[in-house]
Amino acid sequence: MRWVPTSELEEGDRLGRPLYTTDGRLILSSGQVLTRRMISGLIRMNVEGAYIDNRRPNEVSTSPVNQLEVLRAAAFDAVRGFFNSVAESERLEPRPIMRLANDIVRHVLTEADGGFQMKEHRAEAAYLYAHSVNVCLLAVMTGMKLGYSDLQLKTLAIGALLHDIGRVSRHAVNPEYDHPRVGFDLMRRYPELPLLSAHVVLQHHEKVNGTGYPLGVQGEQFRQAAQIVAVANDYDHFVNEIGENRLPHEGIEYIMSKVDTHYHISVVRAFVQSVTPYPVGTMVRLSNGMVGTVVEMHKGQPSRPVIQTHDHGLRIDLMHFPTEFIEEVILEPGAAAV
């Protein structure tokens, strides 16, 4: 996978990552094969360039297009529609929500092994949509690790997708504090949506030690499904907070520090086992200054992958170089050359 300026794109190039506008709207999904018309459109929209995965002989070999990435791009658009509907008319449409939850569960069950890119560049206007999709994917992966049935995973996915829906409601006087209860009340208006999904929304800011909100529940009162979404929510906020350069493996350490105060250890253990901090295809900068792409992962040591450098074609296995570490996930066009 490599970054190609728009002016150098060719018909037949295949996108390795989704393309978004500056305000977070999806332009083209990962895996899309470009046509001349598409390239002309990107030029008119002043898109600087794209990550291309053509498997050319001189490129770093990466895994096939990850269908979870394609789904994530489509889910972003759907979630934006859910949030806009509540913001404009205080209404939800249960069927599209349940359909999206079903699609996510089905894809996670078949495509989860390779993980997905945790670190993202997010525009503030679109932060909630991307965050909600990531939380849903992380929650379903964790639920799967805990042995949840298909029905339980779908119920979990609905709660995860809508966990922040109360933030955009006019009934949230103080959105930061009110959104769990407002979201719960909104969901209870639709009997098609599972009651447990609504409780996930209500409890996703609770803590096992009773210091969370809005109800201050503790121990077993803090439902496991809600704990799963709480962990995923905290992790994604930590890693993708705007203006912060935090790494995916640092997010795992952050979550582990909250065992027995915020979450039960069984949930954290399942979450950590589910997360792939640096999936194959991730572009990174190492502590020695070299830039490369993750080409292989070690089972049980996801934060120490194998990197193939771009400039010299070196293959660096971080398991064998304990003094080297990943310093940055490169997302911005041209950042690799800095």
N, C-alpha and C positions, 0 to 999 in steps of 0.2 A: 504494500500500500504506500502511495506517495502523494504529496501535495502537488497539484498541477494548476498553474494560473489559468483563468478562464480563456484567455487568448490562445492558449496552447492545447485546449481540450479538443479531442477528435471524436468524430462519429464512431460509436461502438465502445467508447470508454464506459466502464462500469463504476458506479459510485460505491466507494468503500464505507462511507458514512453519510447519514442524511444531511440534506442542505436546508437551512432555515433562513428566514429573513431576520433583520436586526431586531424585530419585535417578537421573534419566536415562532412565526408561522412556518409550517412545513412547506418547502418548495418541491423537493424530490426525495424519495425514500432511498435508503441504503439498498444496493443491488440493482437500481435502475440503470438500464443501458441507455446512454445518451444518443439523441438524434441531432441532426444539424439544427432543426427547429428549436429543440431544447437549449442547445448551446447559444443560439442567437438570443433566446429569451433571457438566459443568465447574464449575457453581456448587457442587454437593455436594463436589467435590474441591478447592474453594477455589482454583481457577485464577484468577489476577487478570485475565487478558485475553488477547487474541490479535492477531496481525497479520492484517488482512483485506485481500484483494485483490479487490474487486468491480467495479473499473473504473467507479465512479460518476463523473458529469461533473465534480464538484468535487475529485476526487482526482488525485494525481500519476499520470500514465500509466506503467505498468511493462510489462515483457515478459510474455507468457503464462506460465502456470505451468510452471516448469522441471521436466521429468520426472526430471532427475538428482536434484533435491531430494527428490522423491517416493521414488525408489529409495534414496537415502541413508537416509531414515527407516526403510524396510523392512530395509535392510542392517544398520542398527544393532541391530535386534531379533535378526536371524539371527546376527550376530557374538557378541552376548551369549550366545546359546545354545551356540555353539562353545566359548567360554571357560568357561562354567559346566560343560559336560560334562567338560572336562579337569580343572577344579578339583575336581569331585566324584568322577570315576571314571577319570581318565587316559585317556579315550577320545575319538576323533574319528570323525565320520561323513563319509567323503569325498564322497558324492553331494551332500548339501546344499551343501557348500563349493564343489564344482565348478559346481553349478547357479548359485550366487550369483556366482561369478567370471564365468560366461558372461553372466549378466544385466548385470553391470556393464560388461563389454567391449562388449556390444551397445548399451547406452545411451550410453556414452561415444562410440562411433563415430557415433552419430546425433544426440546432444544436447550435445556438448562445447563448441560455439562460444560459448555464453553464460556458461560457467563456473559456479561455484557459490560460495556464501558460505564464505570461508576462515575467518573469525573466528567463533567460537562461544562461548556461555556453557556451561561444562561443570561438572557436579558431579563431585567426586573419585571417587565410587563407580562412575561410568559413563565415566570418562575414557578408559580403554583401548579401549572399544568404539567410541566416536566417533572416536578417534585412528586406529584400525585402518581404519575405513571411509574416512576422509579420505586416509590414506596410499595406500590402494588406488586411489582415484579419481585422485589426483595422479600415481601411478606409471603407471597405464594411459594417461593423457593424455600423459605424457612418452614412454612407449614408442611410442605412436602417432606422435608427432612424429619419433621416430628411425626410423620405417618398419617397426616390428615387424608381423609377420603376425598374423592372428587367433589362431592357436595360441600364438604367443609371448606375445601380450597376456594370454591366459587363464592361461598358466603364470606370468607376472609377477603377475597379479591374485591367484592363490592364495597365492604367497609373501608378497605385501603384506598380505593379509587376516590371515595367520597369523604375521606377523613377530614379534609379541610373545607368542605363545601360551605359550611356555615360562615366562613370568612367573607364571602361575597354577598351574604344575605343582608337586606336592609334592617333585619331584626337584630343584627349583632351590633349593639351600641359600642361595645369594646371588643372588636373582632379577635384580638389576641386571647382574651380570656373567655369570651362568650361563644366562640365558634363551636366547641364540642357540643354544648347543649342546644344551640340553635340548629346545628346539623342534625342532631338526634331528633328534635321536634319535626324538622322538615321531612326526614325519612319516614317517620311514623305516620305521615299522611298517606303513604303508599303501601298498602298491605302486601303488594307483590314483592316488596323488598324485605329480606329476612330480618327478623327482630335482632338476631345476633349481630348482623352487619351494622344496625343502628347503634347497638351497645359498643361496638368497636369504635365508632365515631365518637360516642359520648366519653369513652374512657381512655383515649389514646394519649392523654396528658397526665394520667394517673401514675402513681409509683407504688411499689410494693410496701414501702415504709409509711405510706399514708400521707405524704407531703405533696402529692400532686393535686390536680384540679380537674373538673369543677366540684367533685363530691368528696375527695379525700379518702377514697376507698383504700384498703390495704390487704395484704396477704392474698388469700384465695378469692376475695371479692374482686380483685383485679383480674378479669377474665384473661385466659391465656391468649386468645385470638387478639384481644386488645393490646396485650403486652407485645406480641409479634409486630403489630403495626407501630407501636410506640418505639420499639427498637429500630425498625426500618426508617421511621420518621426522623429520629434523632441522628441516625447515621447519615442519611442523605443531606440533612441540613448542615451537619458538620463538614462533610466533604465538599459540598457545592455552595456553601455560603458565598454570596457575591462579595468580591473584594479580598477573599482569603485564598491563599495557596496551600491548601491542605491535601495530603495524599490519602488515597484509599486505605492503605494499611494503617495510617494514623487514626482513621475513623474506627477501625476495628479495635485498636488499643483504647480509644475513647469509650466505646461501648463496653468493653470488658471491665473498665474501671467502675462501672455502675452496677455490677452484679450485687444482688442482695439489698441494695438501696433503692434502685429504680426498677430492676427486672429480676426475675428468677433465673438462676444459673442455667436451667434446662433450656430456656428460650434463647439465652445468649449463646450457649454452646451450639444450638442448632443454627442460629444465625451465622455465626463465625464459620461453621462448616459449609454454609451455603454460598458465601460471598467469594467471588473471584476478583481480587483487587486489580489485577492487571491481566485481563484476558488477551489471548493471542491477537496480534494486530495493533495493540496499544503502542503509541509512539512515546518514548520517554527520553529524558536527559539523565545521565548518570552523574554520580558525584565526581567522577574524573573529567567531566565536561563532554564526554562522548554522547552522541544522539543515536538512538537505534529503535528497533521495533521488537516487541515481545514475540518470539517465535515458538516458545515451548514453556509449559508450566510444570512445576513439580507438585505431585499430589502430597498434600500435607504441609507444603511450604509455599503457599501461593504468593507470598510477598518477595520470593527470591527466584524469579523466573530466569529463563535463558533469553539474552538480548543479542540480536544481530545488528552491529553498528552500520550506519549508512555510509560513512566516509571510507572506511577501510575494509568493510565486510567481515569484521572480526565477530566471532561467536563467543559471547561472554556469559558463562553460567555463574550467576551470582551465588549459588551454593558453594562454589569453589573459590570465590573472591570475597571473603567476609568483611573486608574493609571498604568494599564498594557497595553503593546502595542507590536506589532510585531517588532522584532529587526533585523531579518534576514530570508530570504528565503533560505532553505537548498537545494542545488543542487549537491554538491560534495559527492562522496562515502565516508562513514565514518565520514563526518562532524558532524553528529548528536551526535557523541560520544565525541566530543571535549569539 
